[in-house]
Amino acid sequence: MKQALIIGASGQIGKMATTLLLEAKQHVKALVRDKNKLSEITNPGLSITEQDLEGAFSDAFAGCDQVIFVAGSGGDTGADKTLLIDLWAAAKAVQYAKAHQVKHFIMISSIGADDPEAVSGDMKPYIVAKHLADKHLIDSGVPYTIIRPGRLTDDTASLKISTVRPEDENKLKISRENVANVLLHVVTKAEPNNQIFEIFDGEQPIETALS
């Protein structure tokens, strides 16, 4: 039985992706710190494991062929949590995936992670963490897809995106629902062929933009 592990399934994008995958008849294992945050999702295809990403969580990978890392420290935490979750927990997840011979690791990263030196201000620690987590995955030998969204919004999903970075800074954005639908496509239709995408709201259907 194929099963996707979603790390950070109780976050906004994680919960959307969990719901979409279950609706698509996928089996999902949700890794969360508090299972009550998924209490509204009832589906026989869902199993929930409570783990703290600051500790060991290797057991969650058992029986999973794909992993989605969508956990994040959150915008209201300090650099310490950014280091522990966005970098260290992501690096541990990659090592666990390798040990369990996971076939596809899908990392939600961020625009700017390709060049942290170009970033300044409060966001830089987060971007540096994402850059190093991405590099750890790339160097690991685990088949991967790295997704780098633009600025996240709460707009309704248009189901249309672009993988070309807009010149207009006001268009460097994408709805969380669009990101979740990109995850649905990558899990169910994409081949794990070591690709990196930047994604923004755009004019192409998701499948076309990612083909």
Long-range contacts (C-beta under 8 A, 24 or more apart in sequence): 1-27, 1-63, 2-26, 2-27, 2-65, 2-66, 3-27, 3-28, 3-29, 3-63, 3-64, 3-65, 3-66, 4-28, 4-29, 4-64, 4-65, 4-66, 4-67, 4-68, 4-187, 5-29, 5-31, 5-60, 5-61, 5-64, 5-66, 5-67, 5-68, 6-30, 6-31, 6-68, 6-70, 7-31, 7-53, 7-57, 7-60, 7-67, 7-68, 7-69, 7-70, 7-71, 7-89, 7-93, 8-32, 8-69, 8-70, 8-71, 8-72, 9-38, 9-48, 9-70, 10-34, 10-37, 10-38, 11-70, 11-71, 11-72, 12-176, 13-70, 13-108, 13-152, 13-176, 13-179, 13-180, 13-183, 14-68, 14-70, 14-71, 15-41, 16-176, 16-177, 16-179, 16-180, 17-68, 17-70, 17-180, 17-183, 17-184, 18-46, 20-180, 20-181, 20-183, 20-184, 21-183, 21-184, 21-187, 21-188, 22-46, 24-184, 24-188, 26-187, 26-188, 29-60, 29-63, 29-64, 31-57, 31-60, 53-84, 53-85, 53-89, 53-92, 54-84, 54-85, 54-89, 56-92, 57-92, 57-93, 57-96, 58-96, 58-99, 58-100, 60-96, 61-96, 61-97, 61-99, 61-100, 61-102, 62-100, 64-100, 64-102, 65-102, 65-103, 65-104, 66-102, 66-103, 66-104, 66-105, 66-106, 66-187, 67-93, 67-97, 67-102, 67-104, 67-105, 67-106, 68-106, 68-108, 68-183, 68-187, 69-93, 69-105, 69-106, 69-107, 69-108, 70-108, 70-183, 72-108, 73-126, 79-125, 82-125, 82-126, 82-129, 83-125, 83-129, 86-126, 86-129, 86-130, 86-133, 87-129, 87-130, 87-132, 87-133, 90-129, 90-133, 90-136, 90-137, 91-132, 91-133, 91-136, 94-133, 94-136, 94-137, 94-140, 94-142, 95-140, 97-140, 97-142, 98-140, 98-141, 98-142, 102-142, 103-143, 103-192, 104-143, 104-144, 104-145, 104-187, 104-192, 105-137, 105-140, 105-142, 105-143, 105-144, 105-145, 105-192, 106-144, 106-145, 106-146, 106-147, 106-183, 106-186, 106-187, 107-133, 107-134, 107-137, 107-144, 107-145, 107-146, 107-147, 108-147, 108-149, 108-179, 108-183, 109-133, 109-134, 109-146, 109-147, 109-148, 110-148, 110-149, 111-148, 111-149, 111-150, 111-151, 111-165, 111-172, 111-198, 112-148, 113-148, 114-148, 114-196, 134-196, 138-194, 143-192, 143-193, 143-194, 144-192, 144-194, 144-195, 145-186, 145-190, 145-192, 145-194, 145-195, 145-196, 145-197, 146-195, 146-196, 146-197, 147-179, 147-182, 147-183, 147-186, 147-196, 147-197, 147-199, 148-196, 148-197, 148-198, 148-199, 149-174, 149-179, 149-198, 149-199, 149-200, 150-174, 150-198, 150-199, 150-200, 150-201, 152-176, 152-179, 155-201, 157-181, 158-201, 159-205, 159-206, 160-201, 160-202, 160-203, 160-204, 160-205, 160-206, 160-209, 161-199, 161-200, 161-201, 161-202, 161-204, 161-206, 161-209, 162-199, 162-200, 162-201, 162-202, 162-203, 162-204, 162-209, 163-197, 163-198, 163-199, 163-200, 163-202, 163-209, 163-210, 164-198, 164-200, 164-202, 165-198, 165-200, 166-200, 171-200, 171-201, 172-200, 173-200, 173-201, 174-199, 174-200, 174-201, 175-201, 178-206, 181-206, 182-206, 182-210, 185-210, 186-210
